[in-house]
Each structure stands twice: as C-alpha cells, then as structure tokens.
Amino acid sequence: MTSTSKAQLAALPQKEILVYWVLSFGSHLYSFYELHRFSKEHESRLEREFQLEQGLLKRFKRDPTDFEWSFWSEWAKKSLLWTLIGHGVISRLTAIFFPKFRVPCLLIYGVVAAYSVLGVKGVSVLLVHLSLSFSVAQLRRPALSWTCSLLLLSTLHIQRLQEIQRGWYKTEEEYYLLLFSVAVCGLRFISFSLEHCWCPLELGRVEQLFWMLSYSFYHPLFYNGPIITYRDYIQQMRRPAEESDTDKAVFSYLLLRAGRIFLWWLIAEYMIHVMYMHSIQTNETYLEILPPWALGGLALALVQFFYVKYLVLFGLPSVLATLDKLVPPKLPRCVSIMYSFTGMWRHFDEGLYRWLIRYIYVPLGGSRHGLLYKMLSTGLAFGFVCLWHGGHDYLQYWALMNWTGVLVENGLKTLFASTFIHPIIEHYLSAPMKRRCIALLSSFSTAMLILSNLVFLGGIHVGRIFWKRVFVQGWCTIAPPMLAFLYCFAQIGLEWTSNPP
C-alpha cells in the first residue's frame, strides 16, 4: 500500500483524475479562505495575545509565533545569508584559481564563519565533541562509538550545562544556534565514526582528522542540514576536478535557483500574513470554536507551511552544495501528495531518511531477519529521532504514532501480497479498482499522518482536540467528507508517483 510501484498502478480516466484535481485544489483554497476569515475576525484579540507584528504591507499583520521561521529569518538577516554568499564566492574563486586548495580554504572559511556567530567557546564545544568522537572511532568499535555519541548528545539536556552555555551569550537566540549546531554536527560525528569503524579509508590520522573537520564545518550544511553522510561527502569532494563550468552557466543556475527560493520565501510570508495558524494553534479556545472548514484549513496550513519553510531552509544550502559538486538530498516533496507514513519519511527529509537507514535500520537487521527485527529496527530509528529532537513528551507521542503507522502500512502490504489474499484481489478487482482501493486505504493513513504531524508541530493539545472534534464528535459529520477529500489527495499522490514530472 505504501510503496506501490509504477507497474502496479493502473491509469484512471482523465476525467476522473481531473475531478480529483479540482476537488483537491478547491478544498485547499476554500479551507484556507475560511481560516483567513477566522483569522481576520479575531485579529485584534490575537494581536493582543500574541503580539502580531506589522506586516510587509500596511494593511496586513504578520504572525511571528512559528519559532523556527522567526529564528532563522532573524539569523539570515543578521549574518547567515551573508556568510552563505561568502562561501559561494570563496568556493568559486578557489575552484577557478586554486583548485588544489579548495577544500582547505572552505574548511578555514567554515571555522571562521562558525566562530563569528558562536564565539570561541561555542566552537570549542564542537571541537571537544569532535575530538572525543574521533578518538573513540580509532578503536573501531561501533558500540563504543554509539555510546560516546549518545552521551555527547545527552549533554544538550543537562540543565546545569545549559545554564553555563547560556551565560556565554547575550541573547537566547545565540544559545539556540549553538544547540542546533551541536545537534546537527552530532549526526555528522556518528556518520564519520561508523564509516571509520566499518571501512576505514587508507589515510593517516592527520588526514582523517582534516576530512572530519572539513565534513563537520562545511558551512552551507553546518547549522541545519540537509544531512549528507561522511562517505558521500568525502567521495564527492575527492573526485578529480572536472573542467570548470562556464561563468554564464553558473550565473544562470544561481539566478534560476535563487528565484525559486525567493518565490518559496514569498509564499511562506504570504501564509503567515493572511492566516494566523501558529497563533491559533497555541490557544485551545480557538481550536474548539473553529468552524469545520477552518479547522481543516488550519491542519493543511500548518503542514503546508512546514513544507514551504523547509524548501527555503534546505534550498539555499543545497544550491551551494551543488556548486561544490556535492549531490545534496532532494528537497522535500509536497505534503499534499503524501499518502503514507513511509512515503513521508522517505521523501520529506531524504537526507535524514538515508542517515537513519544506513546507521540504524540496516545495522540492526532491518527487514533481513524477520518481522521482529524489522519492528525493533524501525522503533529504535524513531526513538533516536525523538531523542535527537529533544525527547519531549509530545515527540514521544509523535514517534510512537509514526512507528505504529509504518508498521500498520507494511503489515497491510504484506497481508495483501500473501498467497491467500492476493489471488482473491486479482480475481475480483480490476486494475483501476485496485488503485481506488489503495487510495481509500491511504486516505485513512493520510488522516493519521496529518494528526501525527499536528502533534509534532503544535503539541499534544492540538492533536487531542483535532481527534476529538473530527473522529469523536464529528464521526458522522466531519470525518466522512474529510476522508473523501483525503481520498482525492491520495489519488493525486498516486498519479504523481506513477507519472513524476
């Protein structure tokens, strides 16, 4: 059900597909409109409670309560945007004039850029973590490397240490930047350590340390990703330099990609100017009184904003990595065409998905040793993601929901492929009808997927109220039309899978 191949997907009549497109697009627009109306009707109260900001245009207010968007927007204006541009300039100049020294120059630039915002103490924390990881990796014992890495990541949650690190900075935002940097670099340290344990390169200790430093402080991916494994990074960076691209080709590529990123940024800003979804989700009273269409609009707006946000946050670093001849993970796929938990994990943050598969799922046995190992491997992968994000109670619920969702989807897929059920399906259902049944089952999966994302984005109270209003109080009024629209979404997702652009 969750990983239907192109060969299994039957083509549906074009008129039917057109109906699905119209209903999907129309339901998005109308639900967003209803949420916009609710936002404007309660604008004055929301402004008092959540300090809505003056918008880019005088007639509009701006909802600043999405912490991640506000945090990275402020840092981009302060320094990060300029240091990323600086990286691009240094990379291009060294590639043209000093190709043999490109990697050392980028390493020096990455350390200096990190020092400029984290300070000497912040960079020292990263170097201590790096040194410990590097030293333990020399023992070539994966269990020891994992133990060291988990202990280092756990220091992020030691209250006394948090207070000391907060004292290093004038603002809370500077401390959070250190926190995010240590967390993301932690994934890189694990990647280096395990790759070295499994298959060490024929390099001296000094050269190994150099490449680990280069990998860890590579500036475009330093603060927030996307994640590239150490093996991929070093293989791609060590490839022989090809003939340099023409300045015209590079300029055209940068102009096109920069235009796309700017468009995504405009869409994100437009959403928080016309729909105050982040302020609304923090107040249970608003969640209880939202009209049904506005409630659906809130759910769609929250997950769509999260998608567009990461198009921006991953977009510019990916452009710079591509110019350095790296192959970054694909940008997130639109959440409105995601119809399964498995697909969401595979296609939203592809870099993190590959990392989890390579370093947790496969080493623990994965699907090679039966159902029990598969359940254990999947559960520990979700457990690590929960811990890495902070391990809060709402993250535990979110991880449990995703683990359950993946297991149920894979269980149904195995059941329908069994020797008992599969012949019955083949005998009684035509190929188009099988696709419609897949979409129907996927609509339930999508509903639970959206619910889990609401828990992740808004907390337990948001998920609880949505569950109560849709599936308890609205089981015969809200849930059926919602599942009908999700069926249309699933059909669009299946069409996209079978005929990608």
PEDARA-V10746 format. One record per residue. SS is DSSP state (H for helix, E for strand, C for the rest). PHI is phi in whole degrees, -180 to 180 (999 if undefined). Layout:
SS:PHI, SS:PHI
//
This chain:
C:999, C:-93, C:-133, C:-63, C:-78, H:-62, H:-68, H:-87, C:-91, C:-86, C:-77, C:-102, C:-55, H:-60, H:-65, H:-65, H:-62, H:-63, H:-61, H:-62, H:-64, H:-62, H:-67, H:-66, H:-66, H:-64, H:-66, H:-61, H:-62, H:-69, H:-66, H:-65, H:-63, H:-64, H:-67, H:-62, H:-61, H:-63, H:-61, H:-72, H:-64, C:-111, H:-61, H:-64, H:-70, H:-63, H:-65, H:-69, H:-79, H:-121, C:52, C:-57, E:-91, E:-66, C:-78, C:-65, C:-113, C:-61, C:-79, C:-119, E:-100, E:-125, C:-86, C:-97, C:-84, C:-79, H:-59, H:-63, H:-66, H:-65, H:-62, H:-73, H:-65, H:-65, H:-68, H:-62, H:-68, H:-70, H:-154, H:-63, H:-61, H:-74, H:-71, H:-67, H:-63, H:-60, H:-60, H:-61, H:-66, H:-62, H:-61, H:-68, H:-65, H:-69, H:-64, H:-83, H:-102, C:-135, H:-59, H:-70, H:-107, H:-62, H:-65, H:-59, H:-66, H:-67, H:-64, H:-61, H:-63, H:-63, H:-66, H:-64, H:-63, H:-65, H:-63, H:-65, H:-113, H:-93, H:78, H:-66, H:-70, H:-64, H:-65, H:-63, H:-59, H:-63, H:-68, H:-65, H:-60, H:-63, H:-63, H:-65, H:-62, H:-64, H:-66, H:-67, H:-63, C:-66, C:-75, C:58, C:-123, H:-53, H:-63, H:-67, H:-63, H:-64, H:-61, H:-61, H:-64, H:-67, H:-64, H:-65, H:-66, H:-67, H:-65, H:-66, H:-110, C:-83, H:-60, H:-62, H:-67, H:-60, H:-64, H:-64, H:-68, H:-61, C:-66, C:-75, C:-121, C:-81, C:-126, H:-66, H:-64, H:-66, H:-65, H:-64, H:-64, H:-63, H:-60, H:-65, H:-64, H:-64, H:-64, H:-69, H:-64, H:-58, H:-65, H:-69, H:-63, H:-64, H:-60, H:-61, H:-60, H:-71, H:-62, H:-68, H:-67, H:-79, H:-151, C:-66, C:-75, C:-79, C:-132, C:-72, H:-59, H:-64, H:-69, H:-60, H:-63, H:-60, H:-70, H:-67, H:-64, H:-61, H:-65, H:-72, C:-102, C:-63, H:-63, H:-57, H:-104, C:-68, C:-88, C:-142, C:89, C:-68, C:-87, C:-121, C:-71, H:-60, H:-59, H:-66, H:-61, H:-71, H:-63, H:-76, H:-72, C:-92, C:-63, C:-57, C:-64, C:-86, C:-60, C:-63, C:-63, C:-70, H:-59, H:-66, H:-65, H:-64, H:-64, H:-64, H:-63, H:-63, H:-64, H:-66, H:-68, H:-63, H:-64, H:-65, H:-64, H:-64, H:-64, H:-62, H:-62, H:-62, H:-63, H:-62, H:-66, H:-60, H:-62, H:-84, H:-92, H:-107, C:-135, C:-93, H:-66, H:-74, H:-69, H:-63, H:-68, C:-82, C:-115, H:-64, H:-61, H:-64, H:-62, H:-76, H:-102, C:-58, C:-61, H:-53, H:-66, H:-67, H:-63, H:-64, H:-63, H:-63, H:-60, H:-66, H:-65, H:-63, H:-75, H:-68, H:-64, H:-59, H:-65, H:-65, H:-58, H:-80, H:-62, H:-75, H:-65, H:-93, H:-65, H:-66, H:-57, H:-66, H:-62, H:-66, H:-64, H:-63, H:-64, C:-87, C:70, C:-84, C:-116, C:-71, C:-60, C:-63, C:-68, C:-55, C:-86, C:-54, H:-69, H:-73, H:-111, C:-86, C:-125, C:-159, H:-63, H:-61, H:-64, H:-61, H:-69, H:-76, H:-116, C:-83, C:-115, H:-63, H:-64, H:-66, H:-61, H:-61, H:-61, H:-64, H:-64, H:-73, H:-105, H:-124, H:-64, C:-68, C:-60, C:-85, C:118, C:54, C:-95, C:-82, C:-122, C:98, H:-64, H:-63, H:-65, H:-64, H:-64, H:-66, H:-62, H:-65, H:-63, H:-70, H:-63, H:-67, H:-63, H:-65, H:-60, H:-61, H:-63, H:-64, H:-79, C:133, C:71, C:-68, H:-61, H:-68, H:-70, H:-66, H:-62, H:-61, H:-64, H:-64, H:-63, H:-69, H:-61, H:-62, H:-61, H:-65, H:-65, H:-65, H:-62, H:-69, H:-64, H:-66, H:-61, H:-65, H:-61, H:-70, C:-93, C:-68, C:-68, C:-87, H:-86, H:-59, H:-62, H:-65, H:-61, H:-64, H:-77, H:-99, C:-115, C:-73, H:-61, H:-63, H:-69, H:-62, H:-64, H:-65, H:-67, H:-61, H:-65, H:-64, H:-63, H:-66, H:-64, H:-68, H:-62, H:-64, H:-60, H:-70, H:-64, H:-63, H:-61, H:-66, H:-67, H:-66, H:-63, H:-65, H:-83, H:-119, C:107, H:-62, H:-64, H:-67, H:-62, H:-64, H:-69, H:-62, H:-60, H:-65, H:-73, H:-89, H:-102, H:-104, C:-73, C:-108, C:-61, C:-112, C:-118, C:-97, H:-61, H:-60, H:-65, H:-62, H:-65, H:-65, H:-68, H:-66, H:-62, H:-64, H:-58, H:-63, H:-65, H:-65, H:-63, H:-65, H:-64, H:-66, H:-65, H:-80, C:-135, C:-66, C:-70
//
